[in-house]
Amino acid sequence: MASLKVPAYVPLPEEDAEQLHKAFKGWGTNEGMIISILAHRNAPQRSFIRAVYAANYNKDLLKELDRELSGDFERAVMLWTFEPAERDAYLAKESTKMFTKNNWVLVEIACTRSALEFFSAKQAYQARYKTSLEEDVAYHTSGDIRKLLVPLVSTFRYDGDEVNMVLARSEAKILHQKIEEKAYADDDLIRILTTRSKAQISATLNHYKNNFGTSMSKYLKEHSENEYIQLLKAVIKCLTYPEKYFEKVLRQAINKLGTDEWGLTRVVTTRAEFDMERIKEEYLRRNSVPLDRAIAKDTHGDYENILLALLGHDHA
Protein backbone atom coordinates (compact mmCIF):
# COMPACT_ATOMS: atom_id res chain seq x y z
CA MET A 1 0.00 0.00 0.00
CA ALA A 2 1.51 3.35 -1.00
CA SER A 3 2.02 5.67 1.92
CA LEU A 4 1.80 9.42 1.89
CA LYS A 5 4.94 11.42 2.56
CA VAL A 6 4.62 12.19 6.27
CA PRO A 7 6.91 14.55 8.19
CA ALA A 8 9.28 12.92 10.71
CA TYR A 9 7.35 14.52 13.57
CA VAL A 10 3.59 14.25 13.42
CA PRO A 11 1.86 16.64 15.83
CA LEU A 12 -0.83 15.37 18.16
CA PRO A 13 -4.45 15.60 16.94
CA GLU A 14 -5.01 18.33 19.58
CA GLU A 15 -2.26 20.46 18.01
CA ASP A 16 -3.58 19.86 14.49
CA ALA A 17 -7.13 20.72 15.56
CA GLU A 18 -5.88 23.92 17.19
CA GLN A 19 -3.92 24.95 14.07
CA LEU A 20 -6.96 24.26 11.85
CA HIS A 21 -9.14 26.30 14.19
CA LYS A 22 -6.66 29.18 13.85
CA ALA A 23 -6.63 28.76 10.06
CA PHE A 24 -10.37 29.57 9.96
CA LYS A 25 -10.14 32.63 12.20
CA GLY A 26 -9.78 36.28 11.26
CA TRP A 27 -9.89 37.74 7.77
CA GLY A 28 -9.52 35.09 5.12
CA THR A 29 -8.67 31.44 5.55
CA ASN A 30 -5.15 30.08 5.79
CA GLU A 31 -5.38 27.54 2.97
CA GLY A 32 -1.66 26.71 3.18
CA MET A 33 -2.08 25.66 6.79
CA ILE A 34 -5.03 23.41 5.91
CA ILE A 35 -2.98 21.71 3.17
CA SER A 36 0.13 21.36 5.36
CA ILE A 37 -1.90 19.54 8.02
CA LEU A 38 -4.61 17.49 6.32
CA ALA A 39 -2.66 16.46 3.20
CA HIS A 40 0.03 14.91 5.39
CA ARG A 41 -2.15 12.83 7.71
CA ASN A 42 -3.38 9.31 7.04
CA ALA A 43 -7.02 8.20 7.38
CA PRO A 44 -6.90 7.25 11.12
CA GLN A 45 -5.08 10.52 11.92
CA ARG A 46 -7.63 12.59 10.02
CA SER A 47 -10.41 10.78 11.84
CA PHE A 48 -8.81 11.63 15.22
CA ILE A 49 -8.44 15.28 14.20
CA ARG A 50 -12.15 15.45 13.37
CA ALA A 51 -13.09 13.86 16.70
CA VAL A 52 -10.81 16.20 18.69
CA TYR A 53 -12.05 19.23 16.74
CA ALA A 54 -15.67 18.35 17.57
CA ALA A 55 -14.81 17.77 21.25
CA ASN A 56 -12.71 20.94 21.71
CA TYR A 57 -14.65 23.45 19.61
CA ASN A 58 -18.11 21.88 19.49
CA LYS A 59 -18.05 22.18 15.69
CA ASP A 60 -17.95 19.71 12.81
CA LEU A 61 -14.64 20.09 10.96
CA LEU A 62 -16.26 19.13 7.64
CA LYS A 63 -18.89 21.85 8.04
CA GLU A 64 -16.18 24.39 8.88
CA LEU A 65 -14.22 23.42 5.76
CA ASP A 66 -17.39 23.62 3.69
CA ARG A 67 -18.09 27.10 5.04
CA GLU A 68 -14.54 28.44 4.64
CA LEU A 69 -13.45 26.98 1.30
CA SER A 70 -14.87 26.95 -2.22
CA GLY A 71 -14.60 25.45 -5.68
CA ASP A 72 -12.36 22.55 -6.69
CA PHE A 73 -10.07 23.12 -3.70
CA GLU A 74 -12.99 22.70 -1.30
CA ARG A 75 -14.13 19.52 -3.01
CA ALA A 76 -10.64 18.01 -2.83
CA VAL A 77 -10.19 18.88 0.86
CA MET A 78 -13.68 17.60 1.75
CA LEU A 79 -13.28 14.30 -0.10
CA TRP A 80 -9.86 13.77 1.44
CA THR A 81 -11.08 14.54 4.99
CA PHE A 82 -13.94 12.03 4.79
CA GLU A 83 -13.20 8.56 6.11
CA PRO A 84 -12.71 6.19 3.14
CA ALA A 85 -16.07 4.39 3.59
CA GLU A 86 -17.89 7.70 4.09
CA ARG A 87 -16.20 9.10 0.96
CA ASP A 88 -17.22 6.10 -1.15
CA ALA A 89 -20.79 6.40 0.15
CA TYR A 90 -20.85 10.08 -0.84
CA LEU A 91 -19.40 9.36 -4.31
CA ALA A 92 -21.88 6.53 -4.86
CA LYS A 93 -24.79 8.76 -3.87
CA GLU A 94 -23.64 11.50 -6.26
CA SER A 95 -23.43 8.84 -8.99
CA THR A 96 -27.07 7.81 -8.65
CA LYS A 97 -28.52 11.34 -8.66
CA MET A 98 -30.26 12.59 -11.77
CA PHE A 99 -27.86 15.44 -12.64
CA THR A 100 -24.60 13.91 -11.45
CA LYS A 101 -25.35 10.37 -12.63
CA ASN A 102 -22.18 8.41 -13.33
CA ASN A 103 -22.41 4.64 -13.72
CA TRP A 104 -18.63 4.40 -14.14
CA VAL A 105 -18.06 5.62 -10.57
CA LEU A 106 -20.35 2.87 -9.26
CA VAL A 107 -18.31 0.28 -11.20
CA GLU A 108 -15.12 1.85 -9.85
CA ILE A 109 -16.22 1.64 -6.21
CA ALA A 110 -17.70 -1.86 -6.50
CA CYS A 111 -14.71 -3.35 -8.33
CA THR A 112 -11.53 -1.66 -7.08
CA ARG A 113 -12.22 -1.79 -3.32
CA SER A 114 -11.67 -4.92 -1.25
CA ALA A 115 -14.79 -6.84 -0.19
CA LEU A 116 -14.61 -5.34 3.32
CA GLU A 117 -13.96 -1.79 2.07
CA PHE A 118 -16.97 -2.02 -0.22
CA PHE A 119 -19.11 -3.54 2.55
CA SER A 120 -18.09 -0.64 4.87
CA ALA A 121 -19.00 1.87 2.13
CA LYS A 122 -22.48 0.30 1.84
CA GLN A 123 -22.93 0.47 5.62
CA ALA A 124 -21.90 4.14 5.56
CA TYR A 125 -24.35 4.72 2.69
CA GLN A 126 -27.24 3.27 4.71
CA ALA A 127 -26.30 5.23 7.83
CA ARG A 128 -26.03 8.51 5.94
CA TYR A 129 -28.86 8.27 3.40
CA LYS A 130 -31.37 5.96 5.15
CA THR A 131 -31.64 3.79 2.05
CA SER A 132 -29.48 1.06 0.56
CA LEU A 133 -27.08 1.47 -2.34
CA GLU A 134 -28.69 -1.55 -4.04
CA GLU A 135 -32.11 0.12 -3.79
CA ASP A 136 -30.89 3.40 -5.27
CA VAL A 137 -28.96 1.75 -8.09
CA ALA A 138 -32.00 -0.39 -9.00
CA TYR A 139 -34.22 2.69 -8.95
CA HIS A 140 -31.96 4.93 -11.03
CA THR A 141 -30.99 2.44 -13.75
CA SER A 142 -32.86 0.32 -16.27
CA GLY A 143 -32.44 -2.40 -18.87
CA ASP A 144 -29.08 -4.13 -19.29
CA ILE A 145 -27.28 -1.53 -17.18
CA ARG A 146 -29.54 -2.31 -14.22
CA LYS A 147 -29.04 -6.03 -14.90
CA LEU A 148 -25.27 -5.55 -14.54
CA LEU A 149 -25.04 -2.92 -11.80
CA VAL A 150 -27.51 -4.30 -9.23
CA PRO A 151 -25.65 -7.63 -8.75
CA LEU A 152 -22.35 -5.76 -8.94
CA VAL A 153 -23.23 -3.53 -5.97
CA SER A 154 -24.93 -6.41 -4.12
CA THR A 155 -21.92 -8.73 -4.14
CA PHE A 156 -19.52 -9.70 -1.35
CA ARG A 157 -16.66 -11.32 -3.24
CA TYR A 158 -14.17 -13.79 -1.84
CA ASP A 159 -10.99 -11.73 -1.42
CA GLY A 160 -8.33 -14.45 -1.25
CA ASP A 161 -5.90 -15.89 -3.79
CA GLU A 162 -7.40 -19.39 -4.06
CA VAL A 163 -8.22 -20.21 -7.69
CA ASN A 164 -10.15 -23.14 -9.14
CA MET A 165 -8.46 -23.82 -12.49
CA VAL A 166 -11.12 -26.28 -13.69
CA LEU A 167 -13.77 -23.63 -13.08
CA ALA A 168 -11.61 -20.97 -14.78
CA ARG A 169 -11.39 -23.13 -17.93
CA SER A 170 -15.10 -23.91 -18.05
CA GLU A 171 -16.13 -20.29 -17.35
CA ALA A 172 -13.71 -18.99 -19.98
CA LYS A 173 -15.60 -21.21 -22.47
CA ILE A 174 -18.95 -19.84 -21.28
CA LEU A 175 -17.73 -16.25 -21.63
CA HIS A 176 -16.34 -16.93 -25.11
CA GLN A 177 -19.58 -18.55 -26.25
CA LYS A 178 -21.65 -15.62 -24.99
CA ILE A 179 -19.31 -13.10 -26.66
CA GLU A 180 -19.46 -15.07 -29.93
CA GLU A 181 -23.25 -15.00 -29.74
CA LYS A 182 -23.10 -11.26 -28.91
CA ALA A 183 -25.14 -12.15 -25.79
CA TYR A 184 -23.38 -9.45 -23.78
CA ALA A 185 -26.11 -9.22 -21.15
CA ASP A 186 -26.42 -12.98 -20.68
CA ASP A 187 -27.17 -14.10 -17.09
CA ASP A 188 -24.11 -16.39 -16.89
CA LEU A 189 -21.73 -13.74 -18.21
CA ILE A 190 -23.02 -11.24 -15.64
CA ARG A 191 -22.96 -13.85 -12.87
CA ILE A 192 -19.29 -14.68 -13.50
CA LEU A 193 -18.16 -11.04 -13.58
CA THR A 194 -20.21 -9.93 -10.58
CA THR A 195 -19.62 -12.81 -8.15
CA ARG A 196 -16.21 -14.41 -8.72
CA SER A 197 -13.15 -13.26 -6.81
CA LYS A 198 -10.62 -11.02 -8.56
CA ALA A 199 -8.07 -13.85 -8.60
CA GLN A 200 -10.62 -16.25 -10.11
CA ILE A 201 -11.66 -13.74 -12.79
CA SER A 202 -8.01 -13.09 -13.70
CA ALA A 203 -7.45 -16.84 -14.14
CA THR A 204 -10.61 -17.15 -16.25
CA LEU A 205 -9.65 -14.22 -18.48
CA ASN A 206 -6.11 -15.64 -18.91
CA HIS A 207 -7.65 -18.93 -20.09
CA TYR A 208 -9.90 -16.96 -22.41
CA LYS A 209 -6.93 -15.20 -24.02
CA ASN A 210 -4.76 -18.33 -24.24
CA ASN A 211 -7.50 -20.56 -25.64
CA PHE A 212 -9.22 -18.14 -27.99
CA GLY A 213 -6.32 -15.98 -29.15
CA THR A 214 -7.66 -12.59 -28.03
CA SER A 215 -8.61 -11.02 -24.73
CA MET A 216 -12.26 -10.56 -23.85
CA SER A 217 -11.66 -6.79 -23.43
CA LYS A 218 -10.13 -6.50 -26.90
CA TYR A 219 -13.12 -8.25 -28.41
CA LEU A 220 -15.52 -5.93 -26.57
CA LYS A 221 -13.52 -2.93 -27.82
CA GLU A 222 -14.65 -3.68 -31.35
CA HIS A 223 -18.29 -3.46 -30.25
CA SER A 224 -18.10 -0.61 -27.77
CA GLU A 225 -20.54 1.95 -29.14
CA ASN A 226 -23.03 1.58 -26.30
CA GLU A 227 -22.71 2.42 -22.63
CA TYR A 228 -23.49 -1.09 -21.43
CA ILE A 229 -20.54 -2.64 -23.28
CA GLN A 230 -18.25 0.16 -22.12
CA LEU A 231 -19.34 -0.53 -18.54
CA LEU A 232 -18.60 -4.24 -19.04
CA LYS A 233 -15.10 -3.30 -20.16
CA ALA A 234 -14.71 -1.02 -17.12
CA VAL A 235 -15.78 -3.88 -14.81
CA ILE A 236 -13.10 -6.15 -16.31
CA LYS A 237 -10.38 -3.48 -16.12
CA CYS A 238 -11.26 -2.44 -12.55
CA LEU A 239 -11.19 -6.06 -11.36
CA THR A 240 -7.95 -7.01 -13.12
CA TYR A 241 -5.81 -3.89 -13.74
CA PRO A 242 -7.20 -1.02 -11.62
CA GLU A 243 -4.09 1.12 -12.25
CA LYS A 244 -4.83 1.03 -16.01
CA TYR A 245 -8.43 2.03 -15.38
CA PHE A 246 -7.43 4.97 -13.13
CA GLU A 247 -4.68 6.08 -15.53
CA LYS A 248 -7.28 6.35 -18.27
CA VAL A 249 -9.64 8.37 -16.05
CA LEU A 250 -6.77 10.75 -15.22
CA ARG A 251 -5.59 11.00 -18.85
CA GLN A 252 -9.09 11.81 -20.05
CA ALA A 253 -9.63 14.27 -17.17
CA ILE A 254 -6.40 16.15 -17.91
CA ASN A 255 -6.51 16.01 -21.72
CA LYS A 256 -10.10 17.20 -21.99
CA LEU A 257 -10.77 20.61 -23.45
CA GLY A 258 -11.01 22.19 -20.01
CA THR A 259 -10.02 19.83 -17.23
CA ASP A 260 -12.52 17.35 -15.76
CA GLU A 261 -11.77 18.40 -12.18
CA TRP A 262 -14.33 16.00 -10.73
CA GLY A 263 -12.57 12.98 -12.26
CA LEU A 264 -9.13 14.29 -11.33
CA THR A 265 -10.11 15.06 -7.72
CA ARG A 266 -11.91 11.74 -7.28
CA VAL A 267 -8.99 9.59 -8.39
CA VAL A 268 -6.33 11.50 -6.45
CA THR A 269 -8.31 11.62 -3.18
CA THR A 270 -9.52 8.01 -3.30
CA ARG A 271 -6.24 6.37 -4.44
CA ALA A 272 -3.55 8.46 -2.66
CA GLU A 273 -3.41 6.00 0.26
CA PHE A 274 -3.83 2.85 -1.81
CA ASP A 275 -2.25 2.36 -5.22
CA MET A 276 -1.17 5.83 -6.37
CA GLU A 277 2.44 4.72 -6.98
CA ARG A 278 1.25 2.09 -9.48
CA ILE A 279 -1.09 4.60 -11.11
CA LYS A 280 1.78 7.12 -11.43
CA GLU A 281 4.00 4.45 -13.04
CA GLU A 282 1.22 3.54 -15.47
CA TYR A 283 0.61 7.22 -16.28
CA LEU A 284 4.29 7.82 -17.03
CA ARG A 285 4.48 4.66 -19.16
CA ARG A 286 1.39 5.60 -21.15
CA ASN A 287 1.96 9.36 -21.54
CA SER A 288 5.76 9.85 -21.19
CA VAL A 289 5.02 12.66 -18.72
CA PRO A 290 5.05 12.32 -14.90
CA LEU A 291 1.56 12.67 -13.43
CA ASP A 292 2.57 15.51 -11.07
CA ARG A 293 3.89 17.53 -14.01
CA ALA A 294 0.70 16.94 -16.01
CA ILE A 295 -1.42 18.05 -13.04
CA ALA A 296 0.77 21.13 -12.35
CA LYS A 297 0.41 22.20 -15.98
CA ASP A 298 -3.37 21.83 -15.87
CA THR A 299 -4.32 23.23 -12.45
CA HIS A 300 -3.32 26.20 -10.30
CA GLY A 301 -3.43 27.75 -6.85
CA ASP A 302 -4.58 25.89 -3.75
CA TYR A 303 -6.25 23.20 -5.85
CA GLU A 304 -2.94 22.38 -7.56
CA ASN A 305 -1.14 22.46 -4.20
CA ILE A 306 -3.41 19.95 -2.49
CA LEU A 307 -3.36 17.53 -5.44
CA LEU A 308 0.44 17.64 -5.60
CA ALA A 309 0.69 17.24 -1.82
CA LEU A 310 -1.52 14.14 -2.02
CA LEU A 311 0.65 12.75 -4.81
CA GLY A 312 3.64 13.16 -2.51
CA HIS A 313 5.04 16.13 -4.44
CA ASP A 314 4.28 19.02 -2.14
CA HIS A 315 5.22 22.22 -3.97
CA ALA A 316 3.28 24.44 -1.57
N, C-alpha and C positions, 0 to 999 in steps of 0.2 A: 504494500500500500504506500503510495507516494506521500511523503510528509511535507507540510509547509515549512518554509524557512522560519525558524523560531529563534528569537534572540536568546543568548546564553542565560540571561536572567529574565525570568517571567514574573512580573509583579503579581501580587495576590489579587484575587477578584475584587476585594474591597478597594484596593488602590486603583484598579482599572475602572471600577464603577464611579469612583470619585473623580477621576480624570474625565470620564465621559460626561458626568454631570456638569463639570466645569466647561466642557466643550460646547454645551448647549446654552450656557449663560451669557448675559451681556448682549452687545450688538453683534449680530452675525454669529454663525456657527463655525467652530474650528474643525473643518473637514479633515485637515491633515492629522489631527489628533485622533479622530474617529478611525481613520485608515490605519494609523500606526498601532492602534490597540486591536481592533476587531480583526483586521486582515492577518494578524500574526498570532491568533489564538485558535486552538483546535475546537472541535464541536463540544466536548465536555467542558472546556474552559469557558466557551461562550455561554453555555447553559448556566454555569455558576455565576458569571457576571450578571446575567439577566435576573437570576434569583436574588443576588445580593443587592442589585439596583432596586428591585421591587421592595425588598425588606428595608433598605436604608432611606429610600426617598419616596416610598409609597407611590411609585409610578412604574408603568410598564415601559421598559426600554424600547420595545418595538414601536409603541405609540409615540414616544419621544422622537425617535428617528424619523418616523413618518411625518411628524409635525415640522421637524427642523430641516429636512432634506427634500430634494425634488428631482424629478426627471430620471434619467438612466442611472445616475449615481445612487439615488435613493433606492431604486429597484434592486441594484446590485448589493447594497449594504443590507437591505431588508432580507433578501433571499439568503444571503450568507449568514445572517444572524439567527434565522430560523434553525431549529433542530432539524437534522436530515429528514426524519419521517414527516415532520410538520411541513417542511419545504415541499416534499413530494406530494403531500396531500393538497397543498395550495396550488401547485403546478397542475395537478390532475383536475382540480376543480375548474381552474381557468380554461383547461382544455375541453371541458364539456359544455362550457357556456356558449350561448348562441353567437356572440360577436368575437369571442377569442378562441373559437373551436379549433382544436389542433389534434387530430387523431395520432399524428406522429409522436407527440409528447407522451400520450398514453402508452404507445408501444415501447417507447424509450424507458419509461418508468417500470413497466411490467417485465421487460426483458433484460435490462442491464443491472438491476438491483439483485441482491441475493434474495432467497426465499424469505428469510426473516426480515430483511430491510423492507421488502415489498409488503409483507404482512403488517409490519409496524406502520407503514404509510397508510394502509387501509384502516387500521385502528385509529390513527390520527384523523383521517378523513371523517370517519363516523363521529368521533368526539367533537370535531369542529363544525361539521355541517349537518349533523343529525339525520344523515341518510347514508346509504352505502355507495361505494364507488361503482359496484356492479349495477346497482339500481340506476344510477345516473348515466352510466355508459349505455345501458340498454334503452333508456328513455331518449337519449340524444342521438342515437345512431339508428340505422335501418339497413335492411337487405344484407348483402354479403359482408359489409363492414361490421354490422352488428354481430353477424354469425362468427366472425373472427375475434372481435374485441371482447365480447362478453366472456367467453371461456378464457381468454388471455388474462383478463383482470381478475378472474375467479380462481385462478390456479394457485397451488402451493407446490412448487416443483421440488423434487429431490435435488439436494445441492451437492451431493458427493461426486466422487470420481468413478464409481462403479459403472461399468458398461457391459451390456449384454450384446455380444457380437452377433449372435444368431438373430436376435431381434433387429439389430441395426441393418443386417443384410435384407431381412424380409421387409422391413419398413422402407428401405431405400427402393425396393422393387415397387411397393405400393405408391410411393411418391412419384416415381418415374412413370408408372402407368397413368396416374391421375394427370400429370403434366402432359403426357402424350395425348390424352383424351381432352386436354384443355379444360379439365374439371377442377379449376383452381379453387373453387369453394366447396369441394367435396368434404364430407364429414370426417373421413379418415385422415385426409391431408391436414385439416384443421386440428383434429385430435392429436396427431403426432407433434405438430409444432407448438401446441398450447399446453401439453401435459408432460412431455418427456424432459428429463434433465438436460442441462446444457452439454454435459459430457456425452450423453446418449445421442443427442441431436448432431453433435459434431461427428461422431462415429458414423451415424446414418448418412450424413451428407458426404463424408469421405468415401463411403461405399458407393454412393450415387455417382460421384465423379469418376471413381476408378472403374466402375462397371459400365457406365453409360457414356464415358468420354467427355462429358461437359458438366459443369456444376449446375445445380438447380437454379442458383441466382442468375447465372449467365443466360440460362434458357428463359427465365422470367423477364430478363432485360429486353429481350426481343419482342415481348408482348406487354410492355409496361405503360401503355397509354392511360389506363384507368387507375384511379386512386387505390382500389382494392389490391391490385397486383403490386403497386408500389409499396403498400403497407406490408404485404406478404414479404417482399424483399427486405424491408426494414426489420421485420421480425427476425428473419434469418441472420441478418448482419448484426443486430443487437445481441442475439444469443451466442453468436460464434466469434465475431470480431468487433466488439463494441468500440475499440479505438478507431477503426475505419469508419464506423457510423458517425462518431462524434467529430472526426476530422472533416467529414463531408458537411456536416451541419455548420461547423466553423468556417470552412472555405466558402460555402454559399452565403453565410451571414456577412462575411468580410468583403466578398467580391461582388455583392449585390450593388446595384446603382443606389447609393444610399445604404448605409449599413443596416442589417437586421439586428438591432441592439438586443431585442428580446431573445433571439437564438444565441447570440454571443454571451449575454449575461447568464442565461440558463446553463449553458455547458460549463462555463468557467466556475460558477458558484456550486454546481452540483458535483463536478468531477475533481475539483482542486484537491480534495482530501482522499481521492480514490485512485484514479488511473491517469492523472494529468500528464505524468512523465511519458507514458506510452502514447498518449494523444499528441503530445508535442513532437515526439519522434516521428510519428506517422505524418504529422503536418509538414515537418521539414522534408521528409522523404518524398511526399506527394507534390509539394509546392516550391521546394528549394529555397524557402525563406523561413527563418525561425518564427514561431507563432507570436512571441512577444514583439518582434519587429513589425509583423503584419498588424497586430492590434494597435501598437503605438502610432503607426502611420494612419490608422483609420479612426482613431478616437482621440479625445483631448481632455484636459482638465482633470477634475477629481474622478470622473468615470474611468479615464485611462489609468490613473494612479491606482485605483482599487483593483482593476483587472490585472495590472502588472504585478501588484503586490501579491495577489492570489496565485499568480503563475510562479511566484518565487523570484520575480525580477522587480524588486521595489525601487522605482526611480523617483519616488516622492521626495 
